[in-house]
Amino acid sequence: MIKKILIANRGEIAIRVMYTCREMGIKSVAVFSEADRNSQHVRLADEAYFIGPAASAESYLVIDKIIDAAKKSGADAIHPGYGFLSENAEFSDRCKTEGITFIGPTSEVISVMGDKISARKKMIAAGVEVVPGTKENLESDEDALRVVKEVGLPVMIKASAGGGGKGMRLVRKEEDIISGVRAAKSEALAGFGDDTVYVEKFVENPHHIEFQVLGDSHGNAIHLFERECSVQRRHQKVIEETPSPLMTPELRAKMGKQAVMAAQAVDYVGAGTVEFLVDDDLNYYFLEMNTRLQVEHPITEQVTRVDLVRQQIQIAGGMAIEYKQEELYQQGHSIEARIYAEDPCTNFMPSPGLVKNHTAPQGPGVRVDGYVYSNYEIPIHYDPMISKLIITGKNREQAIARMKRALYSYKISGVRTNIRFLNRILETDSFVSGNYNTQFIDENIDFLIQKETPADSHDKLAIAASFIHYMKNNVVVKAENGNDADCEETSKWKAFGKRQSSLRL
């Protein structure tokens, strides 16, 4: 049995892993950079080791420093979390060489599924439905023109080593093929050190559906149902939910079977995610496989009551998966919203800085996976996510209502956040009806982001004067929302009388 785990990550995912370690009686070891000396994950760990400067390239991404910390602490296993080294084949292989258990798949599996061209080949051979396209690198401009014409416009040019929306270009016109390929190659080389790109047929207005899978070293593989991930901005997920509003029992069974086939095709060991695109006619296509835990894994935990981190640790320790496929079912509905320190009004510019107040929501069905606290300074060096707000209800309607209530009561001041933006997503007709796809944010951006006009600002000066007058006369004024959260308002004030308006203070 694994006795001590070093978490090669930071923030909320490091804390999430620590919670399960504590329940299992396993010691946890944190690593931290200069920017994270006061981070919550350092405080909660049983031990913590300094690994260098704030820049991740000099700390969290340096394999030698992580391995050295593991050796010094006596950790017999490493959990990579997500991001950083979680899908790094060299890191997985190095752990094996050093006699440290890597809580994740083998380096061979990471390499195969991390390269999208090799992954496509594997899936085609296994009988998994894939998006029509190529299986080879585009070597030249002439090659690109020929291949795109064979596949048929529109197409998506994609980096084979890519992820997170980088190295991708949508091409709709023949005259844009060469420039699209060159742009994708350039971005892929800069982002991943590899300019290999391939072509996929562009699926119009798809749903992005992913299936959670588990595989063990005893040949077992199961899925834990789907997550709907279509609310995206620039291919980055914003809100996820499960079950998917699109799903039927028949479609779930078919896609779940394909997800398990994908895992079995590479002898997958650990927790992973098989991602699909689903078109308007409910045709589905394999997109990629993430060989790690996903940011949105909590909503699967909520509806299946399976601790995915616990399963990861047990599987890495040589145990079989704790569940049979027929034992699993979905109960209730869960939604996750990602809370970011960013300003939707300035093209979602990150807003790091000192968090003056952080009061997370509570109440029925509320789970908050985060790491920020009052008077904590969010570093400029990493992803600006503050927390994940996970809401569960007996059905989708209750989950949405609870999410609205929780967002309304989430108090964050000192930095800009996307809370009001998230609330507006929940207010759109297409989201409420469940009839949305990956174009949702683009199609609703004018409603989701509403900026003030000069007239609004002038009106608020008058309201401010009225507010001060009321305060001087000891009239109770209620602050309804303390979030420095959106372009339209950071606080709302309700005073006596008929007049009710918003005020930026």
C-alpha positions in Angstrom: 0.0 0.0 0.0 1.2 3.5 -0.8 2.2 5.3 2.4 3.3 8.8 1.3 2.4 10.8 -1.8 4.1 13.9 -3.1 1.7 16.1 -5.1 3.6 17.6 -8.0 1.2 20.5 -8.3 -0.3 23.5 -6.5 -3.6 25.2 -5.6 -6.9 23.5 -5.5 -5.9 20.2 -7.1 -3.1 19.7 -4.6 -5.5 20.3 -1.8 -8.1 18.0 -3.4 -5.6 15.1 -3.5 -4.5 15.8 0.1 -8.1 15.4 1.4 -8.3 11.9 0.0 -4.8 11.1 1.3 -5.8 12.1 4.8 -9.0 9.9 4.6 -6.8 6.9 3.5 -4.2 7.5 6.2 -1.6 8.4 3.6 0.9 11.2 4.3 1.0 14.1 1.8 4.0 16.1 0.6 3.6 19.5 -1.0 6.1 21.3 -3.3 6.0 25.1 -3.7 7.7 27.9 -5.6 8.7 31.2 -4.3 5.3 32.6 -5.2 3.5 29.9 -3.3 5.2 30.2 0.1 1.9 31.3 1.7 -0.4 29.1 -0.4 -3.0 27.0 1.2 -1.7 23.7 -0.2 1.6 24.3 1.6 -0.2 24.8 4.9 -2.4 21.7 4.6 0.3 19.2 3.7 2.1 17.0 6.2 5.4 18.2 4.7 6.4 20.8 2.2 9.5 21.3 0.0 10.7 24.5 -1.7 11.5 23.9 -5.4 12.6 27.2 -6.8 11.6 30.6 -8.4 8.0 31.6 -9.2 8.2 30.8 -12.9 6.9 27.2 -13.5 9.7 26.5 -16.0 12.1 26.9 -13.0 10.0 25.0 -10.4 6.9 23.0 -11.1 8.1 21.9 -14.5 11.6 20.8 -13.5 11.5 17.0 -13.2 14.8 16.8 -11.3 13.5 19.1 -8.6 10.3 17.1 -8.1 12.1 13.8 -8.0 14.7 15.3 -5.5 11.8 16.5 -3.2 10.2 13.0 -3.4 13.5 11.3 -2.4 14.1 13.8 0.5 10.6 13.3 1.9 10.6 9.5 1.4 7.5 9.6 -0.7 6.9 6.3 -2.4 4.4 7.8 -5.0 3.8 11.0 -6.9 0.4 12.4 -7.9 0.8 14.8 -10.8 -2.7 16.5 -10.6 -3.5 18.1 -13.9 -1.4 20.5 -16.0 2.3 20.9 -15.4 3.9 17.4 -15.6 0.7 15.4 -15.5 0.9 14.3 -19.2 4.7 14.3 -19.5 5.9 10.8 -20.6 9.5 11.6 -19.5 8.3 12.4 -16.0 6.3 9.1 -15.8 9.3 7.2 -17.1 11.6 8.9 -14.6 9.4 8.0 -11.7 9.6 4.4 -12.8 13.4 4.5 -13.1 13.7 6.0 -9.6 11.4 3.4 -8.1 8.6 5.9 -7.3 5.0 5.0 -8.2 3.6 7.4 -10.8 -0.2 7.8 -10.1 -1.2 7.7 -13.7 -0.6 5.7 -16.9 2.7 4.5 -18.3 5.0 6.7 -20.4 4.1 4.7 -23.4 0.4 5.3 -23.1 1.0 9.1 -22.4 3.1 9.3 -25.6 0.6 7.5 -27.8 -2.5 9.3 -26.6 -0.6 12.7 -26.2 0.2 12.6 -29.9 -3.2 13.1 -31.6 -2.1 11.5 -34.9 -1.0 8.3 -33.2 -4.1 8.4 -31.0 -6.3 8.6 -34.2 -4.5 5.6 -35.6 -5.0 3.6 -32.4 -8.7 4.4 -32.2 -9.3 3.6 -35.9 -7.6 0.2 -35.4 -9.8 -0.4 -32.3 -13.0 0.4 -34.1 -13.7 3.7 -32.3 -15.5 6.3 -34.4 -13.2 9.2 -35.2 -13.7 12.6 -36.9 -13.0 12.1 -40.7 -9.5 13.4 -41.5 -5.9 12.5 -42.0 -3.5 10.3 -40.1 -0.3 11.9 -41.3 1.6 15.2 -40.8 1.1 17.9 -43.4 4.7 18.2 -44.9 4.2 21.0 -47.4 1.8 23.6 -48.8 1.0 21.3 -51.7 0.4 18.5 -49.4 -2.0 20.7 -47.3 -4.0 21.8 -50.4 -4.4 18.2 -51.6 -5.4 16.8 -48.2 -7.9 19.6 -47.4 -9.6 19.1 -50.8 -9.8 15.4 -50.1 -11.4 15.9 -46.7 -13.6 18.7 -47.8 -14.1 22.2 -46.4 -14.6 23.4 -43.7 -11.7 21.7 -41.8 -9.8 22.2 -38.6 -6.0 22.3 -38.7 -4.8 20.8 -35.4 -1.4 20.4 -33.7 -0.7 16.7 -33.1 1.0 17.6 -29.7 -1.6 20.3 -28.9 -4.1 21.0 -26.2 -6.0 23.9 -24.7 -7.0 25.3 -28.0 -3.4 26.1 -29.1 -2.2 25.2 -32.6 -5.7 25.1 -34.0 -7.1 26.9 -37.0 -10.6 26.7 -38.6 -10.4 27.0 -42.4 -13.6 27.6 -44.4 -12.2 29.0 -47.6 -9.7 27.5 -50.1 -7.7 30.6 -50.2 -7.1 30.4 -46.4 -5.7 26.8 -46.4 -2.0 27.7 -46.6 -2.1 30.6 -44.2 -4.1 28.4 -41.7 -1.7 25.6 -41.9 1.3 27.9 -41.4 -0.3 29.7 -38.5 -1.2 26.4 -36.8 2.4 25.1 -37.3 3.9 28.2 -35.9 1.8 28.2 -32.8 2.3 24.5 -32.3 6.1 24.9 -32.5 6.1 27.8 -30.1 3.7 26.1 -27.6 4.8 22.5 -27.8 8.2 22.4 -29.5 6.6 20.3 -32.3 5.0 21.8 -35.5 3.3 18.5 -36.6 -0.2 19.3 -37.7 -3.0 17.2 -39.3 -6.5 17.8 -40.7 -9.9 17.0 -39.3 -13.3 17.6 -40.9 -14.9 20.5 -39.0 -18.1 19.3 -37.2 -20.5 22.3 -37.3 -22.0 23.4 -34.0 -21.0 20.2 -32.1 -21.6 19.3 -28.5 -18.4 18.5 -26.6 -19.0 15.4 -24.5 -16.4 13.5 -22.4 -16.6 10.2 -20.7 -14.7 9.5 -17.5 -12.9 6.1 -17.6 -10.9 4.0 -15.2 -8.6 1.1 -16.1 -6.5 -1.1 -13.8 -3.5 -3.4 -14.2 -5.8 -6.5 -14.0 -7.3 -5.8 -17.4 -10.5 -4.2 -16.2 -11.9 -1.0 -17.7 -15.1 0.9 -16.9 -16.7 4.3 -17.6 -18.4 6.6 -15.1 -20.7 8.3 -17.6 -20.5 11.6 -19.4 -19.9 15.3 -18.8 -21.3 18.0 -21.0 -18.5 20.5 -21.7 -19.9 22.6 -24.5 -19.8 26.0 -22.7 -16.4 27.0 -23.9 -14.5 30.1 -24.7 -11.6 29.7 -27.1 -11.8 25.9 -26.5 -11.4 26.4 -22.8 -14.2 25.0 -20.7 -16.2 27.4 -18.5 -19.2 25.4 -17.1 -19.6 21.7 -17.2 -22.6 19.5 -16.2 -23.6 15.9 -15.8 -25.8 14.2 -17.0 -25.6 15.9 -20.4 -29.0 17.5 -21.5 -28.3 16.0 -24.9 -27.9 12.4 -23.8 -30.4 9.6 -24.3 -30.0 6.2 -22.6 -29.2 4.6 -26.0 -26.6 7.2 -26.9 -25.0 7.0 -23.4 -24.7 3.2 -23.7 -23.1 3.5 -27.2 -20.7 6.2 -26.3 -19.8 4.6 -23.0 -18.9 1.4 -24.8 -16.7 3.3 -27.2 -14.9 5.1 -24.4 -14.1 1.8 -22.7 -12.9 0.4 -26.1 -10.6 3.4 -26.4 -9.1 2.7 -22.9 -8.7 -1.0 -23.6 -7.0 -0.2 -27.0 -4.0 1.2 -25.1 -4.2 -1.0 -21.9 -5.0 2.1 -19.9 -4.2 2.1 -16.2 -5.6 4.9 -14.0 -8.2 7.7 -14.4 -8.6 9.2 -17.9 -11.1 11.0 -20.1 -12.2 10.1 -23.6 -13.6 13.2 -25.4 -16.1 13.2 -28.2 -17.8 15.6 -30.6 -21.5 15.0 -31.1 -23.3 16.6 -34.1 -27.0 17.7 -34.4 -27.9 14.2 -35.7 -26.3 12.6 -32.6 -23.4 11.2 -34.6 -20.4 11.0 -32.3 -16.7 11.1 -33.0 -13.6 10.5 -30.9 -11.7 13.7 -30.4 -8.9 12.9 -28.0 -8.0 11.2 -24.7 -6.7 13.1 -21.6 -4.4 10.7 -19.7 -5.0 12.4 -16.3 -7.7 13.7 -13.9 -9.8 16.5 -15.4 -10.5 19.9 -13.8 -14.2 19.0 -13.9 -13.9 15.5 -12.3 -15.9 16.6 -9.1 -19.3 16.6 -10.9 -18.8 13.0 -11.8 -17.9 12.3 -8.2 -21.1 14.0 -7.1 -23.5 12.0 -9.2 -21.7 8.6 -9.0 -20.5 8.9 -5.4 -17.1 7.6 -6.5 -13.9 9.2 -5.1 -11.9 9.3 -8.3 -8.6 10.3 -6.5 -9.0 7.3 -4.2 -9.5 5.0 -7.2 -6.4 6.5 -8.8 -4.3 5.8 -5.7 -5.6 2.3 -5.2 -5.1 1.4 -8.9 -1.6 2.8 -8.8 -1.0 0.6 -5.8 -1.9 -2.5 -7.8 -5.5 -2.9 -6.7 -8.4 -3.7 -9.0 -11.1 -1.1 -9.8 -13.5 -1.1 -6.8 -16.6 -1.1 -9.0 -18.3 -3.1 -11.8 -19.9 -1.3 -14.7 -23.3 -2.6 -13.8 -23.0 -1.3 -10.2 -22.6 2.3 -11.4 -25.5 4.8 -12.0 -26.1 8.5 -12.0 -28.1 10.1 -9.2 -29.1 13.7 -9.4 -27.5 16.5 -11.5 -24.3 18.3 -10.9 -22.9 21.5 -12.5 -19.4 23.0 -12.1 -18.5 26.7 -12.7 -14.9 27.8 -12.8 -14.3 31.0 -10.8 -11.5 33.1 -12.3 -9.7 36.2 -11.3 -10.2 37.8 -14.7 -12.1 40.7 -16.2 -14.7 39.7 -18.9 -14.9 43.4 -20.0 -11.2 43.5 -21.0 -11.2 40.3 -23.1 -11.0 38.2 -20.0 -7.6 39.7 -19.0 -6.3 37.9 -15.8 -6.7 40.0 -12.6 -4.2 38.7 -10.1 -3.6 40.6 -6.9 -4.6 40.8 -3.3 -7.9 39.2 -2.4 -9.3 41.4 0.3 -12.3 39.3 1.1 -13.1 35.7 0.1 -16.2 34.2 1.5 -17.3 31.0 -0.3 -21.0 30.0 -0.5 -22.5 27.3 1.7 -25.8 25.5 1.9 -27.4 22.4 0.4 -25.7 20.9 -2.6 -22.7 23.2 -2.5 -19.1 22.1 -2.8 -16.2 24.5 -3.3 -12.8 23.2 -4.4 -10.4 26.1 -4.0 -7.3 27.5 -2.4 -7.8 31.2 -2.1 -8.5 32.9 1.3 -8.9 36.5 2.5 -5.7 38.5 2.3 -4.1 36.0 -0.1 -2.3 37.4 -3.1 -3.1 35.5 -6.3 0.3 35.2 -8.2 0.7 36.5 -11.7 2.7 33.4 -12.7 0.0 30.7 -13.0 -3.6 30.1 -14.1 -5.9 32.6 -12.5 -8.5 30.2 -11.4 -9.7 30.9 -7.9 -11.9 27.9 -7.3 -14.4 25.5 -8.7 -18.0 25.9 -7.6 -19.7 22.5 -7.8 -23.4 22.4 -7.3 -25.6 19.2 -7.0 -29.4 18.9 -7.0 -32.0 16.2 -7.4 -32.5 17.3 -11.0 -31.1 19.9 -13.5 -33.6 22.6 -12.5 -32.7 22.4 -8.9 -29.0 22.4 -9.7 -29.3 25.6 -11.8 -31.3 27.3 -9.1 -28.7 26.3 -6.4 -25.9 27.5 -8.7 -27.5 30.9 -9.1 -28.0 31.2 -5.3 -24.4 30.1 -4.7 -22.9 32.6 -7.2 -25.0 35.4 -5.8 -23.6 34.7 -2.3 -20.0 34.2 -3.4 -18.1 37.2 -1.9 -14.8 38.2 -3.5 -13.3 41.6 -3.4 -9.9 43.1 -4.3 -9.7 41.4 -7.7 -12.0 41.2 -10.7 -13.8 38.0 -11.2 -16.1 36.3 -13.8 -18.9 35.6 -11.4 -21.5 37.9 -13.0 -20.5 36.4 -16.4 -21.2 32.9 -15.1 -24.6 34.1 -13.7 -25.6 35.5 -17.0 -24.8 32.1 -18.6 -27.4 30.5 -16.3 -29.9 33.1 -17.3 -29.8 32.5 -21.1 -32.8 30.6 -22.6 -30.6 28.1 -24.5 -28.7 27.1 -21.4 -31.8 26.8 -19.3 -33.4 24.6 -22.0 -30.2 22.6 -22.4 -30.2 23.3 -26.1 -26.7 24.7 -26.5 -23.4 23.7 -28.2 -19.8 24.8 -28.4 -20.9 28.1 -30.1 -22.9 29.1 -27.1 -20.7 31.8 -25.7 -19.9 33.4 -29.1 -23.7 33.4 -29.9 -24.6 35.1 -26.6 -21.5 37.3 -26.0 -23.5 40.6 -26.2 -25.8 39.5 -23.4 -23.0 37.8 -21.3 -20.9 40.9 -21.3 -22.7 44.2 -21.0 -20.5 47.3 -20.6 -21.6 50.6 -19.0 -22.4 53.6 -21.2 -21.4 57.1 -20.2 -25.0 57.8 -19.4 -24.9 54.9 -16.9 -21.8 56.3 -15.2 -23.4 59.7 -14.9 -26.6 58.2 -13.4 -24.5 56.3 -10.9 -22.9 59.6 -9.7 -26.3 60.9 -8.9 -27.2 57.6 -7.1 -24.0 57.8 -5.1 -25.0 61.3 -3.8 -28.4 59.9 -2.8 -26.7 57.0 -1.1 -24.5 59.3 1.0 -27.5 61.3 1.9 -29.3 58.2 3.1 -26.3 57.0 5.1 -26.0 60.4 6.9 -29.7 60.1 7.9 -29.0 56.6 9.3 -31.1 54.8 6.8 -30.2 51.1 6.6 -28.8 50.2 3.2 -28.3 46.6 2.3 -25.3 45.5 0.3 -26.7 42.7 -1.8 -23.5 41.6 -3.6 -19.9 42.2 -2.6 -18.2 40.8 -5.7 -15.7 42.9 -7.7 -17.1 40.7 -10.4 -18.4 42.2 -13.6 -18.5 45.0 -16.1 -22.1 46.1 -15.2 -21.8 46.3 -11.4 -19.6 45.4 -8.5 -22.2 46.0 -5.8 -26.0 46.6 -5.6 -27.6 48.8 -3.1 -31.3 48.9 -2.3 -32.6 52.0 -0.4 -35.9 53.1 0.9 -38.4 54.4 -1.7 -39.2 53.2 -5.1 -35.9 53.9 -6.7 -33.6 50.9 -7.1 -30.5 50.9 -9.1 -26.9 49.6 -9.3 -23.8 51.4 -8.2 -20.1 50.9 -8.8 -18.3 51.8 -5.6 
